[in-house]
């Protein structure tokens, strides 16, 4: 993701609105230093702040996308599809479209308004959906292997039974999205909103979630195999009856989490910083009633003072 490009766009729109960094910061309830870091490309705002920026600066949400084109641009997204011969050749060269009747797709859907679009069962490898409006889109049964989603509105998106192998989701809003029986292999979620997103009957293999708030995310009948939850917030989360194998809860917030009836094998719990009294107190709030775990996981948790009185070693 081109942070410098986003920063320059923020600066340009801010100046066109005759706003100082301090005035913009005041409207966003943040510090002027944070705005300065954005504009210098040292950091980027999260998806919720990008939505707010678009409102304040009077620009389209997709303005912050690398491939954003205004409505006056003669080379707009739609024009690419007007030349049917060119579009067909592009699809054939990709080599990942099955059947002569399969709809030919462009490689890059960035900066597009695709809310409520029907992508069910399409084959779309290595596509780019960056800075796109995808709220309510239907990707059920789709093969999206290797695709990337960045700074996009993906609320209420349907990924049921979709193949998300090697897909990357960065700074996207996945509130109320659905992942039932979804194929999740080496999928990455980073700094994304997942309020009430639902994962059910899914196996997550070598998936990585970084700096993501999972407090209201719903997990039902899931298997976590080799998953890395780094800097994720699980406080108050219910992970009962799930299966965890080779999982890392590194630097995660785990106060009041329940693993009741869960199976844990080779699971690592590491502190955000040093092993402080606060961390030990947080571990004591985790419930493992009826949980089953291997000897190493049991020993590690016992050594950290976790309550394992109702847990079973397997």
C-alpha positions in Angstrom: 0.0 0.0 0.0 1.4 3.4 -1.1 1.3 5.4 2.1 3.0 8.4 0.5 0.4 8.5 -2.2 -2.4 8.5 0.4 -0.6 11.2 2.4 -0.2 13.5 -0.6 -3.9 13.1 -1.4 -4.9 14.0 2.2 -2.6 17.1 2.0 -4.0 18.2 -1.4 -7.6 17.8 -0.3 -7.0 19.5 3.0 -5.3 22.5 1.3 -8.2 22.8 -1.2 -10.5 23.1 1.8 -8.3 25.8 3.3 -7.8 23.7 6.4 -4.6 23.6 8.5 -3.3 20.4 9.9 -4.5 21.5 13.3 -8.0 22.3 12.1 -8.3 18.9 10.4 -7.0 17.2 13.5 -9.5 19.0 15.7 -12.4 17.8 13.5 -11.1 14.2 13.7 -10.4 14.4 17.5 -6.8 13.5 17.0 -3.4 15.3 17.3 -2.0 17.5 14.6 1.1 15.3 14.7 -1.0 12.3 13.5 -2.1 14.3 10.5 1.5 15.3 9.8 2.6 11.6 9.8 -0.2 10.7 7.4 0.8 13.5 5.0 4.5 12.5 5.2 3.6 8.9 4.4 4.8 7.7 7.8 1.5 6.1 8.8 -2.0 5.7 7.4 -5.5 6.3 8.9 -7.7 3.3 9.6 -10.8 2.6 7.5 -13.2 4.4 9.9 -11.0 7.5 9.9 -10.7 7.4 6.1 -14.5 7.5 5.9 -14.6 10.5 8.2 -11.8 12.2 6.2 -13.8 11.8 3.0 -16.8 13.5 4.6 -14.7 16.4 6.1 -12.7 17.0 2.9 -15.7 16.6 0.6 -14.2 13.8 -1.5 -15.4 10.4 -2.5 -14.3 7.5 -0.3 -12.5 6.0 -3.3 -10.5 9.2 -3.7 -7.8 7.7 -1.5 -7.3 4.7 -3.8 -4.2 4.6 -6.0 -6.4 4.0 -9.1 -9.1 6.5 -8.3 -10.5 8.3 -11.4 -12.9 11.2 -11.3 -16.2 11.1 -13.2 -14.6 13.5 -15.8 -11.7 11.1 -16.6 -12.0 9.9 -20.1 -10.3 6.6 -19.2 -12.8 5.7 -16.5 -13.3 2.2 -15.2 -16.3 1.5 -17.4 -14.4 2.4 -20.6 -12.1 -0.5 -20.2 -15.1 -2.9 -20.6 -16.5 -1.2 -23.7 -13.9 -2.8 -26.0 -15.1 -6.4 -25.8 -12.3 -7.8 -27.8 -9.6 -6.2 -25.6 -11.4 -7.4 -22.5 -11.6 -10.9 -23.8 -7.9 -11.0 -24.7 -7.1 -9.8 -21.2 -9.1 -12.6 -19.6 -7.6 -15.2 -21.8 -4.0 -14.1 -21.0 -4.8 -14.4 -17.3 -5.3 -18.1 -17.7 -7.5 -18.4 -14.6 -11.0 -18.2 -16.1 -12.8 -21.5 -16.5 -15.2 -22.3 -19.4 -16.1 -20.2 -22.5 -19.2 -18.8 -20.8 -17.3 -17.5 -17.7 -17.5 -13.8 -17.4 -14.2 -12.1 -18.3 -12.9 -10.0 -15.4 -10.4 -7.2 -15.2 -7.4 -7.6 -13.0 -7.9 -4.3 -11.2 -11.2 -3.3 -9.6 -9.6 -0.6 -7.4 -11.4 2.7 -6.8 -14.7 1.2 -8.0 -18.3 1.4 -6.6 -19.2 -2.2 -6.4 -21.7 -2.2 -3.5 -24.1 -5.1 -3.6 -22.4 -6.6 -6.7 -22.9 -10.2 -7.6 -19.5 -12.0 -7.7 -20.9 -15.4 -6.6 -19.0 -18.4 -7.9 -16.6 -16.4 -10.1 -13.0 -17.3 -10.6 -10.9 -14.2 -9.9 -7.3 -14.9 -9.0 -4.9 -12.1 -7.9 -7.5 -9.3 -8.4 -7.1 -6.0 -6.7 -10.0 -4.4 -4.8 -8.2 -1.4 -3.2 -10.2 1.6 -2.1 -13.4 0.1 -3.4 -17.0 0.3 -2.2 -18.0 -3.4 -1.7 -20.7 -3.2 1.0 -23.1 -6.0 0.6 -21.2 -7.7 -2.2 -21.8 -11.4 -2.8 -18.6 -13.4 -3.1 -20.2 -16.7 -2.1 -18.5 -19.7 -3.7 -16.0 -17.5 -5.5 -12.3 -18.4 -6.0 -10.4 -15.3 -5.0 -7.0 -16.9 -4.6 -4.2 -14.3 -4.2 -6.5 -11.3 -4.3 -6.0 -8.1 -2.2 -8.5 -5.9 -0.5 -7.1 -2.6 0.9 -8.9 0.5 2.4 -12.3 -0.8 1.3 -15.8 -0.7 2.7 -16.7 -4.4 2.9 -19.5 -4.3 5.5 -22.1 -7.1 5.2 -20.0 -8.9 2.5 -20.8 -12.6 1.8 -17.7 -14.8 1.6 -19.6 -18.1 2.4 -17.8 -21.1 0.8 -15.4 -18.8 -1.0 -11.7 -19.6 -1.5 -9.6 -16.9 0.2 -6.3 -18.7 -0.1 -3.4 -16.2 0.0 -5.8 -13.2 0.1 -4.8 -10.1 2.0 -7.3 -7.8 3.8 -5.6 -4.5 5.1 -7.4 -1.6 6.7 -10.9 -2.8 5.5 -14.2 -2.7 7.3 -15.6 -6.2 7.5 -18.4 -5.5 10.0 -21.2 -8.1 9.7 -19.4 -10.0 6.9 -20.0 -13.7 6.7 -17.4 -16.5 6.4 -19.3 -19.7 6.6 -17.4 -22.8 5.4 -14.9 -20.4 3.8 -11.5 -21.7 2.7 -8.9 -19.6 4.7 -5.4 -20.7 4.0 -2.5 -18.2 4.5 -5.1 -15.5 4.5 -4.0 -12.2 6.2 -6.2 -9.7 8.1 -4.5 -6.5 9.2 -5.8 -3.5 11.1 -9.3 -4.3 9.9 -12.8 -3.8 11.5 -14.5 -7.1 12.2 -17.5 -6.1 14.3 -20.0 -8.9 14.3 -18.2 -10.7 11.4 -19.1 -14.3 11.6 -16.8 -17.3 11.0 -18.7 -20.6 11.2 -17.8 -24.2 10.2 -14.5 -22.9 8.9 -10.9 -24.1 9.2 -8.3 -21.4 9.4 -4.9 -22.7 8.3 -1.7 -20.6 8.7 -3.9 -17.5 8.8 -2.5 -14.3 10.3 -4.5 -11.6 12.1 -2.6 -8.5 13.1 -3.8 -5.5 15.2 -7.5 -6.5 14.8 -10.3 -5.9 17.2 -12.1 -9.3 17.6 -14.2 -8.6 20.7 -17.5 -8.9 18.8 -16.4 -11.2 16.1 -18.4 -14.5 16.1 -16.6 -17.9 15.9 -18.7 -21.0 15.7 -17.4 -24.6 15.2 -14.1 -23.4 13.9 -10.6 -25.0 13.7 -7.6 -22.8 14.1 -4.5 -24.5 12.7 -1.2 -22.5 12.8 -3.1 -19.2 13.2 -1.2 -16.2 14.5 -3.2 -13.6 16.5 -0.7 -10.8 17.0 -1.7 -7.7 18.9 -5.4 -8.7 18.6 -8.1 -7.7 21.1 -10.1 -10.7 22.4 -11.4 -9.2 25.6 -14.6 -10.8 26.6 -14.6 -13.1 23.6 -16.2 -16.5 23.7 -14.0 -19.2 22.1 -15.9 -22.1 23.6 -15.7 -25.6 21.9 -13.3 -24.4 19.2 -10.1 -26.3 18.3 -6.7 -24.6 18.4 -3.6 -26.3 17.1 -0.2 -24.5 16.8 -1.9 -21.2 17.5 -0.1 -18.1 18.8 -1.9 -15.5 20.9 1.2 -13.3 20.9 0.8 -9.9 22.5 -3.0 -10.3 22.5 -5.5 -8.9 24.9 -7.3 -11.9 26.5 -9.0 -10.6 29.7 -12.3 -12.5 30.4 -11.9 -14.8 27.4 -13.6 -18.2 27.7 -12.1 -21.4 26.2 -14.7 -23.7 27.8 -14.8 -27.1 26.2 -12.1 -26.1 23.7 -9.2 -28.2 22.5 -5.8 -26.6 22.7 -2.6 -28.2 21.3 0.7 -26.5 21.2 -0.9 -23.1 21.9 1.3 -20.1 22.9 0.2 -17.2 25.2 2.7 -14.4 25.3 2.6 -11.0 27.1 2.4 -7.7 25.3 5.5 -6.7 27.2 7.3 -8.2 30.2 5.4 -10.5 32.5 3.8 -7.9 34.7 1.3 -8.3 37.5 -1.4 -6.9 35.1 -0.7 -9.7 32.7 -0.9 -12.4 35.4 -4.2 -10.9 36.6 -5.5 -11.0 33.0 -4.6 -14.7 32.6 -6.5 -15.5 35.8 -9.7 -14.1 34.2 -9.5 -16.6 31.4 -11.9 -19.6 31.8 -10.8 -23.1 30.6 -13.7 -25.1 32.1 -13.9 -28.5 30.4 -11.0 -27.6 28.0 -8.7 -30.3 26.8 -5.0 -29.5 26.2 -1.7 -31.2 25.6 0.9 -31.4 28.4 3.1 -28.5 27.1 0.2 -26.1 26.7 -1.1 -27.1 30.2 2.4 -26.6 31.7 2.9 -23.2 30.1 -0.5 -21.9 31.3 -0.1 -23.4 34.8 3.3 -21.7 35.1 1.7 -18.4 34.3 -0.9 -18.9 37.0 -4.0 -19.7 34.9 -6.9 -21.5 36.5 -6.8 -25.0 35.1 -8.7 -26.7 37.8 -11.4 -27.8 35.4 -9.2 -28.5 32.4 -8.1 -31.9 31.3 -4.7 -33.0 30.0 -4.7 -35.2 26.8 
